[in-house]
Amino acid sequence: MYIVFRCRKCGRYLYSSTDKKTRKCTCYYTNKIERVRVVARTDDERIAAEIVRQKQGSGTGFRALG
């Protein structure tokens, strides 16, 4: 099972397997899987990646790092 969620620091969409405890974002923030808000669930990793691509869009709208 895979989940799609947003990074708690920068807002980027990510996906992870539900058997993992953490997932590190490209902003170097470590997201605890038990604390993230789940956007979608799927059994197939390719579908999870496609959902992330659709949700991510052009990549705009993230909070500024700083």
Secondary structure, DSSP 8 states (H G I E B T S, - for coil): -EEEEE-TTT--EEEEETT-SEEE-TTS-EEEGGGS-EEEEES-HHHHHHHHHHHHTTS-------
